[in-house]
């Protein structure tokens, strides 16, 4: 499913799963680990690879224990293959 970003008044709060309990709505944005690592290295440089790999491993543990994805009101695919306009749309998954 595609959704139009203009319909939302977004706030991005990265890496703060504990805060999710106090929010009015939880939005889960995800992508495969290899995509997240590649994006992080592209932004931060190759010298951060080991930090990104460790962070992804720790992130999986934290989110699994916290049940963040299961409690999300909206799940967004951060690496969609469905055709869309990334400037105006995002891909929602169930």
Gaussian input, Z-matrix of N, CA and C with variables (Angstrom, degrees):
# hf/3-21g

backbone

0 1
 N
 C     1     B1
 C     2     B2     1     A1
 N     3     B3     2     A2     1     D1
 C     4     B4     3     A3     2     D2
 C     5     B5     4     A4     3     D3
 N     6     B6     5     A5     4     D4
 C     7     B7     6     A6     5     D5
 C     8     B8     7     A7     6     D6
 N     9     B9     8     A8     7     D7
 C    10    B10     9     A9     8     D8
 C    11    B11    10    A10     9     D9
 N    12    B12    11    A11    10    D10
 C    13    B13    12    A12    11    D11
 C    14    B14    13    A13    12    D12
 N    15    B15    14    A14    13    D13
 C    16    B16    15    A15    14    D14
 C    17    B17    16    A16    15    D15
 N    18    B18    17    A17    16    D16
 C    19    B19    18    A18    17    D17
 C    20    B20    19    A19    18    D18
 N    21    B21    20    A20    19    D19
 C    22    B22    21    A21    20    D20
 C    23    B23    22    A22    21    D21
 N    24    B24    23    A23    22    D22
 C    25    B25    24    A24    23    D23
 C    26    B26    25    A25    24    D24
 N    27    B27    26    A26    25    D25
 C    28    B28    27    A27    26    D26
 C    29    B29    28    A28    27    D27
 N    30    B30    29    A29    28    D28
 C    31    B31    30    A30    29    D29
 C    32    B32    31    A31    30    D30
 N    33    B33    32    A32    31    D31
 C    34    B34    33    A33    32    D32
 C    35    B35    34    A34    33    D33
 N    36    B36    35    A35    34    D34
 C    37    B37    36    A36    35    D35
 C    38    B38    37    A37    36    D36
 N    39    B39    38    A38    37    D37
 C    40    B40    39    A39    38    D38
 C    41    B41    40    A40    39    D39
 N    42    B42    41    A41    40    D40
 C    43    B43    42    A42    41    D41
 C    44    B44    43    A43    42    D42
 N    45    B45    44    A44    43    D43
 C    46    B46    45    A45    44    D44
 C    47    B47    46    A46    45    D45
 N    48    B48    47    A47    46    D46
 C    49    B49    48    A48    47    D47
 C    50    B50    49    A49    48    D48
 N    51    B51    50    A50    49    D49
 C    52    B52    51    A51    50    D50
 C    53    B53    52    A52    51    D51
 N    54    B54    53    A53    52    D52
 C    55    B55    54    A54    53    D53
 C    56    B56    55    A55    54    D54
 N    57    B57    56    A56    55    D55
 C    58    B58    57    A57    56    D56
 C    59    B59    58    A58    57    D57
 N    60    B60    59    A59    58    D58
 C    61    B61    60    A60    59    D59
 C    62    B62    61    A61    60    D60
 N    63    B63    62    A62    61    D61
 C    64    B64    63    A63    62    D62
 C    65    B65    64    A64    63    D63
 N    66    B66    65    A65    64    D64
 C    67    B67    66    A66    65    D65
 C    68    B68    67    A67    66    D66
 N    69    B69    68    A68    67    D67
 C    70    B70    69    A69    68    D68
 C    71    B71    70    A70    69    D69
 N    72    B72    71    A71    70    D70
 C    73    B73    72    A72    71    D71
 C    74    B74    73    A73    72    D72
 N    75    B75    74    A74    73    D73
 C    76    B76    75    A75    74    D74
 C    77    B77    76    A76    75    D75
 N    78    B78    77    A77    76    D76
 C    79    B79    78    A78    77    D77
 C    80    B80    79    A79    78    D78
 N    81    B81    80    A80    79    D79
 C    82    B82    81    A81    80    D80
 C    83    B83    82    A82    81    D81
 N    84    B84    83    A83    82    D82
 C    85    B85    84    A84    83    D83
 C    86    B86    85    A85    84    D84
 N    87    B87    86    A86    85    D85
 C    88    B88    87    A87    86    D86
 C    89    B89    88    A88    87    D87
 N    90    B90    89    A89    88    D88
 C    91    B91    90    A90    89    D89
 C    92    B92    91    A91    90    D90
 N    93    B93    92    A92    91    D91
 C    94    B94    93    A93    92    D92
 C    95    B95    94    A94    93    D93
 N    96    B96    95    A95    94    D94
 C    97    B97    96    A96    95    D95
 C    98    B98    97    A97    96    D96
 N    99    B99    98    A98    97    D97
 C   100   B100    99    A99    98    D98
 C   101   B101   100   A100    99    D99
 N   102   B102   101   A101   100   D100
 C   103   B103   102   A102   101   D101
 C   104   B104   103   A103   102   D102
 N   105   B105   104   A104   103   D103
 C   106   B106   105   A105   104   D104
 C   107   B107   106   A106   105   D105
 N   108   B108   107   A107   106   D106
 C   109   B109   108   A108   107   D107
 C   110   B110   109   A109   108   D108
 N   111   B111   110   A110   109   D109
 C   112   B112   111   A111   110   D110
 C   113   B113   112   A112   111   D111
 N   114   B114   113   A113   112   D112
 C   115   B115   114   A114   113   D113
 C   116   B116   115   A115   114   D114
 N   117   B117   116   A116   115   D115
 C   118   B118   117   A117   116   D116
 C   119   B119   118   A118   117   D117
 N   120   B120   119   A119   118   D118
 C   121   B121   120   A120   119   D119
 C   122   B122   121   A121   120   D120
 N   123   B123   122   A122   121   D121
 C   124   B124   123   A123   122   D122
 C   125   B125   124   A124   123   D123
 N   126   B126   125   A125   124   D124
 C   127   B127   126   A126   125   D125
 C   128   B128   127   A127   126   D126
 N   129   B129   128   A128   127   D127
 C   130   B130   129   A129   128   D128
 C   131   B131   130   A130   129   D129
 N   132   B132   131   A131   130   D130
 C   133   B133   132   A132   131   D131
 C   134   B134   133   A133   132   D132
 N   135   B135   134   A134   133   D133
 C   136   B136   135   A135   134   D134
 C   137   B137   136   A136   135   D135
 N   138   B138   137   A137   136   D136
 C   139   B139   138   A138   137   D137
 C   140   B140   139   A139   138   D138
 N   141   B141   140   A140   139   D139
 C   142   B142   141   A141   140   D140
 C   143   B143   142   A142   141   D141
 N   144   B144   143   A143   142   D142
 C   145   B145   144   A144   143   D143
 C   146   B146   145   A145   144   D144
 N   147   B147   146   A146   145   D145
 C   148   B148   147   A147   146   D146
 C   149   B149   148   A148   147   D147
 N   150   B150   149   A149   148   D148
 C   151   B151   150   A150   149   D149
 C   152   B152   151   A151   150   D150
 N   153   B153   152   A152   151   D151
 C   154   B154   153   A153   152   D152
 C   155   B155   154   A154   153   D153
 N   156   B156   155   A155   154   D154
 C   157   B157   156   A156   155   D155
 C   158   B158   157   A157   156   D156
 N   159   B159   158   A158   157   D157
 C   160   B160   159   A159   158   D158
 C   161   B161   160   A160   159   D159
 N   162   B162   161   A161   160   D160
 C   163   B163   162   A162   161   D161
 C   164   B164   163   A163   162   D162
 N   165   B165   164   A164   163   D163
 C   166   B166   165   A165   164   D164
 C   167   B167   166   A166   165   D165
 N   168   B168   167   A167   166   D166
 C   169   B169   168   A168   167   D167
 C   170   B170   169   A169   168   D168
 N   171   B171   170   A170   169   D169
 C   172   B172   171   A171   170   D170
 C   173   B173   172   A172   171   D171
 N   174   B174   173   A173   172   D172
 C   175   B175   174   A174   173   D173
 C   176   B176   175   A175   174   D174
 N   177   B177   176   A176   175   D175
 C   178   B178   177   A177   176   D176
 C   179   B179   178   A178   177   D177
 N   180   B180   179   A179   178   D178
 C   181   B181   180   A180   179   D179
 C   182   B182   181   A181   180   D180
 N   183   B183   182   A182   181   D181
 C   184   B184   183   A183   182   D182
 C   185   B185   184   A184   183   D183
 N   186   B186   185   A185   184   D184
 C   187   B187   186   A186   185   D185
 C   188   B188   187   A187   186   D186
 N   189   B189   188   A188   187   D187
 C   190   B190   189   A189   188   D188
 C   191   B191   190   A190   189   D189
 N   192   B192   191   A191   190   D190
 C   193   B193   192   A192   191   D191
 C   194   B194   193   A193   192   D192
 N   195   B195   194   A194   193   D193
 C   196   B196   195   A195   194   D194
 C   197   B197   196   A196   195   D195
 N   198   B198   197   A197   196   D196
 C   199   B199   198   A198   197   D197
 C   200   B200   199   A199   198   D198
 N   201   B201   200   A200   199   D199
 C   202   B202   201   A201   200   D200
 C   203   B203   202   A202   201   D201
 N   204   B204   203   A203   202   D202
 C   205   B205   204   A204   203   D203
 C   206   B206   205   A205   204   D204
 N   207   B207   206   A206   205   D205
 C   208   B208   207   A207   206   D206
 C   209   B209   208   A208   207   D207
 N   210   B210   209   A209   208   D208
 C   211   B211   210   A210   209   D209
 C   212   B212   211   A211   210   D210
 N   213   B213   212   A212   211   D211
 C   214   B214   213   A213   212   D212
 C   215   B215   214   A214   213   D213
 N   216   B216   215   A215   214   D214
 C   217   B217   216   A216   215   D215
 C   218   B218   217   A217   216   D216
 N   219   B219   218   A218   217   D217
 C   220   B220   219   A219   218   D218
 C   221   B221   220   A220   219   D219
 N   222   B222   221   A221   220   D220
 C   223   B223   222   A222   221   D221
 C   224   B224   223   A223   222   D222
 N   225   B225   224   A224   223   D223
 C   226   B226   225   A225   224   D224
 C   227   B227   226   A226   225   D225
 N   228   B228   227   A227   226   D226
 C   229   B229   228   A228   227   D227
 C   230   B230   229   A229   228   D228
 N   231   B231   230   A230   229   D229
 C   232   B232   231   A231   230   D230
 C   233   B233   232   A232   231   D231
 N   234   B234   233   A233   232   D232
 C   235   B235   234   A234   233   D233
 C   236   B236   235   A235   234   D234
 N   237   B237   236   A236   235   D235
 C   238   B238   237   A237   236   D236
 C   239   B239   238   A238   237   D237
 N   240   B240   239   A239   238   D238
 C   241   B241   240   A240   239   D239
 C   242   B242   241   A241   240   D240
 N   243   B243   242   A242   241   D241
 C   244   B244   243   A243   242   D242
 C   245   B245   244   A244   243   D243
 N   246   B246   245   A245   244   D244
 C   247   B247   246   A246   245   D245
 C   248   B248   247   A247   246   D246
 N   249   B249   248   A248   247   D247
 C   250   B250   249   A249   248   D248
 C   251   B251   250   A250   249   D249
 N   252   B252   251   A251   250   D250
 C   253   B253   252   A252   251   D251
 C   254   B254   253   A253   252   D252
 N   255   B255   254   A254   253   D253
 C   256   B256   255   A255   254   D254
 C   257   B257   256   A256   255   D255
 N   258   B258   257   A257   256   D256
 C   259   B259   258   A258   257   D257
 C   260   B260   259   A259   258   D258
 N   261   B261   260   A260   259   D259
 C   262   B262   261   A261   260   D260
 C   263   B263   262   A262   261   D261
 N   264   B264   263   A263   262   D262
 C   265   B265   264   A264   263   D263
 C   266   B266   265   A265   264   D264
 N   267   B267   266   A266   265   D265
 C   268   B268   267   A267   266   D266
 C   269   B269   268   A268   267   D267
 N   270   B270   269   A269   268   D268
 C   271   B271   270   A270   269   D269
 C   272   B272   271   A271   270   D270
 N   273   B273   272   A272   271   D271
 C   274   B274   273   A273   272   D272
 C   275   B275   274   A274   273   D273
 N   276   B276   275   A275   274   D274
 C   277   B277   276   A276   275   D275
 C   278   B278   277   A277   276   D276
 N   279   B279   278   A278   277   D277
 C   280   B280   279   A279   278   D278
 C   281   B281   280   A280   279   D279

   B1=1.4451
   B2=1.5202
   B3=1.3286
   B4=1.4532
   B5=1.5162
   B6=1.3137
   B7=1.4620
   B8=1.5211
   B9=1.2916
   B10=1.4585
   B11=1.5191
   B12=1.3115
   B13=1.4586
   B14=1.5216
   B15=1.3119
   B16=1.4641
   B17=1.5273
   B18=1.3209
   B19=1.4560
   B20=1.5276
   B21=1.3147
   B22=1.4635
   B23=1.5196
   B24=1.3039
   B25=1.4480
   B26=1.5227
   B27=1.3494
   B28=1.4677
   B29=1.5230
   B30=1.3002
   B31=1.4522
   B32=1.5101
   B33=1.3111
   B34=1.4540
   B35=1.5131
   B36=1.3260
   B37=1.4570
   B38=1.5253
   B39=1.3359
   B40=1.4598
   B41=1.5204
   B42=1.3265
   B43=1.4733
   B44=1.5209
   B45=1.3158
   B46=1.4612
   B47=1.5244
   B48=1.3280
   B49=1.4619
   B50=1.5209
   B51=1.3172
   B52=1.4567
   B53=1.5184
   B54=1.2976
   B55=1.4546
   B56=1.5217
   B57=1.3241
   B58=1.4685
   B59=1.5266
   B60=1.3026
   B61=1.4667
   B62=1.5273
   B63=1.3159
   B64=1.4618
   B65=1.5343
   B66=1.3163
   B67=1.4555
   B68=1.5177
   B69=1.2983
   B70=1.4533
   B71=1.5220
   B72=1.3189
   B73=1.4600
   B74=1.5216
   B75=1.3104
   B76=1.4576
   B77=1.5235
   B78=1.3266
   B79=1.4544
   B80=1.5213
   B81=1.3210
   B82=1.4657
   B83=1.5262
   B84=1.3225
   B85=1.4558
   B86=1.5184
   B87=1.3284
   B88=1.4518
   B89=1.5156
   B90=1.3173
   B91=1.4628
   B92=1.5275
   B93=1.3145
   B94=1.4624
   B95=1.5295
   B96=1.3254
   B97=1.4702
   B98=1.5190
   B99=1.3242
   B100=1.4736
   B101=1.5289
   B102=1.3297
   B103=1.4631
   B104=1.5264
   B105=1.3389
   B106=1.4664
   B107=1.5264
   B108=1.3327
   B109=1.4712
   B110=1.5227
   B111=1.3317
   B112=1.4765
   B113=1.5255
   B114=1.3277
   B115=1.4681
   B116=1.5201
   B117=1.3140
   B118=1.4607
   B119=1.5114
   B120=1.3296
   B121=1.4671
   B122=1.5238
   B123=1.3176
   B124=1.4645
   B125=1.5287
   B126=1.3231
   B127=1.4653
   B128=1.5250
   B129=1.3649
   B130=1.4571
   B131=1.5233
   B132=1.3393
   B133=1.4617
   B134=1.5236
   B135=1.3186
   B136=1.4708
   B137=1.5298
   B138=1.3127
   B139=1.4686
   B140=1.5309
   B141=1.3289
   B142=1.4651
   B143=1.5274
   B144=1.3451
   B145=1.4616
   B146=1.5331
   B147=1.3154
   B148=1.4724
   B149=1.5267
   B150=1.3228
   B151=1.4690
   B152=1.5213
   B153=1.3430
   B154=1.4599
   B155=1.5217
   B156=1.3276
   B157=1.4655
   B158=1.5277
   B159=1.3271
   B160=1.4729
   B161=1.5245
   B162=1.3243
   B163=1.4581
   B164=1.5181
   B165=1.3320
   B166=1.4715
   B167=1.5263
   B168=1.3088
   B169=1.4702
   B170=1.5310
   B171=1.3172
   B172=1.4612
   B173=1.5239
   B174=1.3250
   B175=1.4542
   B176=1.5289
   B177=1.3272
   B178=1.4578
   B179=1.5290
   B180=1.3159
   B181=1.4680
   B182=1.5253
   B183=1.3213
   B184=1.4642
   B185=1.5254
   B186=1.3220
   B187=1.4624
   B188=1.5206
   B189=1.3231
   B190=1.4602
   B191=1.5321
   B192=1.3178
   B193=1.4633
   B194=1.5257
   B195=1.3147
   B196=1.4639
   B197=1.5315
   B198=1.3328
   B199=1.4619
   B200=1.5216
   B201=1.3313
   B202=1.4580
   B203=1.5258
   B204=1.3242
   B205=1.4737
   B206=1.5294
   B207=1.3027
   B208=1.4636
   B209=1.5269
   B210=1.3212
   B211=1.4618
   B212=1.5183
   B213=1.3336
   B214=1.4663
   B215=1.5229
   B216=1.3207
   B217=1.4638
   B218=1.5240
   B219=1.3258
   B220=1.4510
   B221=1.5227
   B222=1.3372
   B223=1.4620
   B224=1.5192
   B225=1.3168
   B226=1.4620
   B227=1.5150
   B228=1.3231
   B229=1.4578
   B230=1.5248
   B231=1.3124
   B232=1.4588
   B233=1.5176
   B234=1.3326
   B235=1.4651
   B236=1.5251
   B237=1.3255
   B238=1.4638
   B239=1.5257
   B240=1.3204
   B241=1.4616
   B242=1.5286
   B243=1.3167
   B244=1.4576
   B245=1.5333
   B246=1.3174
   B247=1.4640
   B248=1.5409
   B249=1.3229
   B250=1.4601
   B251=1.5233
   B252=1.3180
   B253=1.4591
   B254=1.5286
   B255=1.3274
   B256=1.4732
   B257=1.5203
   B258=1.3253
   B259=1.4565
   B260=1.5298
   B261=1.3384
   B262=1.4676
   B263=1.5277
   B264=1.3285
   B265=1.4545
   B266=1.5244
   B267=1.3037
   B268=1.4595
   B269=1.5140
   B270=1.3297
   B271=1.4544
   B272=1.5309
   B273=1.3189
   B274=1.4669
   B275=1.5311
   B276=1.3294
   B277=1.4524
   B278=1.5177
   B279=1.3277
   B280=1.4524
   B281=1.4707
   A1=108.45
   A2=116.88
   A3=121.48
   A4=108.73
   A5=116.05
   A6=121.08
   A7=108.28
   A8=116.53
   A9=121.27
   A10=109.83
   A11=116.02
   A12=121.33
   A13=112.16
   A14=118.34
   A15=120.93
   A16=112.15
   A17=117.73
   A18=120.91
   A19=112.22
   A20=117.40
   A21=121.82
   A22=111.09
   A23=116.09
   A24=122.79
   A25=105.08
   A26=117.73
   A27=120.67
   A28=114.67
   A29=114.43
   A30=123.77
   A31=105.90
   A32=118.31
   A33=122.48
   A34=108.52
   A35=115.85
   A36=121.89
   A37=107.15
   A38=118.13
   A39=120.91
   A40=112.73
   A41=114.77
   A42=123.25
   A43=113.71
   A44=117.90
   A45=119.95
   A46=109.80
   A47=117.38
   A48=119.97
   A49=112.09
   A50=119.65
   A51=121.47
   A52=112.32
   A53=116.67
   A54=121.52
   A55=111.46
   A56=116.63
   A57=120.83
   A58=111.97
   A59=118.28
   A60=120.35
   A61=112.13
   A62=117.67
   A63=121.26
   A64=112.63
   A65=117.36
   A66=119.97
   A67=112.31
   A68=116.48
   A69=122.08
   A70=111.37
   A71=117.38
   A72=122.20
   A73=108.71
   A74=116.40
   A75=121.34
   A76=107.98
   A77=116.39
   A78=122.21
   A79=107.33
   A80=116.22
   A81=122.54
   A82=107.93
   A83=117.19
   A84=122.60
   A85=106.97
   A86=116.25
   A87=118.64
   A88=111.92
   A89=114.71
   A90=123.87
   A91=105.43
   A92=118.28
   A93=120.05
   A94=111.24
   A95=116.03
   A96=120.87
   A97=111.99
   A98=118.34
   A99=119.54
   A100=111.53
   A101=117.64
   A102=121.32
   A103=109.75
   A104=117.07
   A105=120.32
   A106=111.17
   A107=115.85
   A108=119.99
   A109=110.31
   A110=117.14
   A111=120.47
   A112=111.01
   A113=117.09
   A114=120.17
   A115=110.79
   A116=116.61
   A117=120.14
   A118=112.30
   A119=116.28
   A120=120.08
   A121=110.53
   A122=116.96
   A123=119.78
   A124=110.49
   A125=115.77
   A126=120.27
   A127=111.96
   A128=117.03
   A129=121.52
   A130=114.83
   A131=117.42
   A132=121.16
   A133=111.58
   A134=114.69
   A135=122.73
   A136=112.22
   A137=117.80
   A138=120.41
   A139=112.57
   A140=117.35
   A141=121.23
   A142=113.20
   A143=118.89
   A144=121.50
   A145=112.34
   A146=118.28
   A147=120.15
   A148=111.39
   A149=117.68
   A150=120.95
   A151=110.97
   A152=116.98
   A153=120.37
   A154=111.23
   A155=117.21
   A156=120.40
   A157=110.66
   A158=116.81
   A159=120.46
   A160=110.61
   A161=116.99
   A162=120.60
   A163=111.25
   A164=117.35
   A165=120.71
   A166=110.95
   A167=116.45
   A168=120.32
   A169=110.69
   A170=116.89
   A171=121.30
   A172=111.06
   A173=116.51
   A174=121.71
   A175=111.14
   A176=117.21
   A177=121.24
   A178=110.93
   A179=116.66
   A180=120.93
   A181=111.69
   A182=116.31
   A183=121.14
   A184=111.19
   A185=116.67
   A186=119.52
   A187=112.26
   A188=116.84
   A189=120.27
   A190=110.45
   A191=116.73
   A192=120.90
   A193=111.48
   A194=116.96
   A195=122.06
   A196=112.66
   A197=117.22
   A198=120.71
   A199=112.83
   A200=116.84
   A201=121.36
   A202=112.38
   A203=117.29
   A204=119.65
   A205=110.76
   A206=117.32
   A207=120.89
   A208=112.10
   A209=117.57
   A210=121.73
   A211=113.24
   A212=116.80
   A213=120.69
   A214=111.28
   A215=114.72
   A216=121.61
   A217=111.13
   A218=116.82
   A219=122.33
   A220=107.74
   A221=117.78
   A222=123.01
   A223=108.86
   A224=116.61
   A225=122.32
   A226=109.18
   A227=115.60
   A228=122.44
   A229=108.27
   A230=116.95
   A231=121.94
   A232=113.90
   A233=117.28
   A234=121.97
   A235=108.54
   A236=117.28
   A237=120.22
   A238=113.53
   A239=114.71
   A240=120.59
   A241=110.28
   A242=117.33
   A243=122.45
   A244=109.20
   A245=118.46
   A246=120.04
   A247=111.11
   A248=116.46
   A249=121.49
   A250=108.98
   A251=116.86
   A252=123.02
   A253=107.36
   A254=118.85
   A255=120.55
   A256=114.30
   A257=117.89
   A258=120.83
   A259=111.99
   A260=116.67
   A261=120.65
   A262=113.74
   A263=118.82
   A264=120.67
   A265=110.76
   A266=115.04
   A267=121.51
   A268=107.97
   A269=115.97
   A270=121.66
   A271=109.00
   A272=114.90
   A273=122.13
   A274=107.90
   A275=116.85
   A276=120.57
   A277=109.14
   A278=115.29
   A279=120.27
   A280=114.99
   D1=140.38
   D2=175.02
   D3=-104.40
   D4=146.21
   D5=177.30
   D6=-131.73
   D7=149.36
   D8=-179.69
   D9=-91.11
   D10=125.76
   D11=-177.52
   D12=-63.60
   D13=-28.08
   D14=-178.13
   D15=-63.17
   D16=-17.60
   D17=-179.60
   D18=-77.46
   D19=-8.11
   D20=-175.75
   D21=-114.82
   D22=157.47
   D23=169.54
   D24=-114.60
   D25=83.69
   D26=-166.80
   D27=-76.60
   D28=152.08
   D29=168.71
   D30=-135.83
   D31=126.99
   D32=-179.01
   D33=-102.02
   D34=124.23
   D35=178.83
   D36=-126.98
   D37=88.46
   D38=-175.18
   D39=-77.76
   D40=147.75
   D41=170.48
   D42=56.89
   D43=38.81
   D44=-178.64
   D45=-135.74
   D46=61.14
   D47=-174.25
   D48=-63.29
   D49=-31.49
   D50=179.47
   D51=-63.65
   D52=-32.41
   D53=179.24
   D54=-69.79
   D55=-21.58
   D56=-176.18
   D57=-58.01
   D58=-29.80
   D59=-179.02
   D60=-66.08
   D61=-27.54
   D62=-176.86
   D63=-92.25
   D64=-9.70
   D65=-177.17
   D66=-80.02
   D67=156.16
   D68=178.81
   D69=-73.37
   D70=-33.95
   D71=177.07
   D72=-141.44
   D73=143.64
   D74=177.81
   D75=-108.13
   D76=125.77
   D77=176.76
   D78=-112.87
   D79=121.92
   D80=-178.75
   D81=-103.35
   D82=118.80
   D83=175.95
   D84=-113.90
   D85=125.36
   D86=-176.57
   D87=-137.59
   D88=161.14
   D89=174.45
   D90=-154.18
   D91=157.60
   D92=177.14
   D93=-56.76
   D94=149.92
   D95=-177.85
   D96=-54.27
   D97=-42.34
   D98=-178.13
   D99=-63.95
   D100=-30.93
   D101=177.45
   D102=-72.42
   D103=-44.37
   D104=179.21
   D105=-61.76
   D106=-42.75
   D107=179.64
   D108=-64.26
   D109=-45.75
   D110=179.76
   D111=-60.17
   D112=-42.06
   D113=179.20
   D114=-65.20
   D115=-41.25
   D116=179.06
   D117=-64.31
   D118=-42.23
   D119=179.15
   D120=-68.21
   D121=-38.04
   D122=177.09
   D123=-59.80
   D124=-39.81
   D125=-178.68
   D126=-79.47
   D127=-44.05
   D128=-170.31
   D129=-97.82
   D130=-19.08
   D131=-178.34
   D132=102.93
   D133=155.97
   D134=-176.61
   D135=-59.64
   D136=-29.24
   D137=-178.12
   D138=-63.69
   D139=-14.22
   D140=179.71
   D141=-96.10
   D142=3.06
   D143=-176.53
   D144=-52.64
   D145=-49.78
   D146=-177.03
   D147=-63.01
   D148=-34.89
   D149=176.86
   D150=-66.94
   D151=-42.03
   D152=178.68
   D153=-64.88
   D154=-42.38
   D155=179.50
   D156=-63.26
   D157=-43.77
   D158=178.39
   D159=-65.60
   D160=-40.74
   D161=-179.96
   D162=-62.73
   D163=-43.23
   D164=179.93
   D165=-62.67
   D166=-40.64
   D167=178.56
   D168=-64.04
   D169=-45.43
   D170=179.40
   D171=-66.61
   D172=-39.75
   D173=179.56
   D174=-58.03
   D175=-43.79
   D176=179.27
   D177=-58.26
   D178=-42.70
   D179=179.35
   D180=-64.28
   D181=-46.69
   D182=-177.42
   D183=-64.51
   D184=-49.35
   D185=-178.43
   D186=-66.74
   D187=-33.55
   D188=177.76
   D189=-66.59
   D190=-46.12
   D191=-179.96
   D192=-66.87
   D193=-35.14
   D194=-177.04
   D195=-82.01
   D196=-22.28
   D197=-178.54
   D198=69.12
   D199=28.92
   D200=-174.98
   D201=-59.35
   D202=-47.86
   D203=-177.49
   D204=-63.01
   D205=-42.23
   D206=-178.17
   D207=-64.04
   D208=-27.00
   D209=-179.47
   D210=-92.64
   D211=-3.05
   D212=-176.76
   D213=-65.58
   D214=140.38
   D215=175.65
   D216=-83.90
   D217=-24.98
   D218=-178.57
   D219=-144.95
   D220=129.77
   D221=178.08
   D222=-113.47
   D223=125.80
   D224=-177.49
   D225=-116.89
   D226=134.02
   D227=178.57
   D228=-81.49
   D229=114.06
   D230=-178.64
   D231=-82.79
   D232=-2.15
   D233=177.33
   D234=-142.66
   D235=58.27
   D236=-173.39
   D237=-71.87
   D238=150.08
   D239=173.48
   D240=-106.00
   D241=-10.95
   D242=177.78
   D243=-69.70
   D244=132.91
   D245=178.92
   D246=-59.10
   D247=132.14
   D248=178.74
   D249=-163.62
   D250=167.15
   D251=175.81
   D252=-96.14
   D253=102.58
   D254=-175.17
   D255=-64.41
   D256=-14.37
   D257=176.62
   D258=-80.55
   D259=-22.16
   D260=-175.31
   D261=-127.97
   D262=-13.92
   D263=-173.45
   D264=-133.55
   D265=158.01
   D266=171.16
   D267=-135.08
   D268=160.93
   D269=-176.69
   D270=-103.89
   D271=125.51
   D272=-178.85
   D273=-99.88
   D274=139.43
   D275=174.92
   D276=-126.30
   D277=161.25
   D278=-173.86
   D279=-96.57

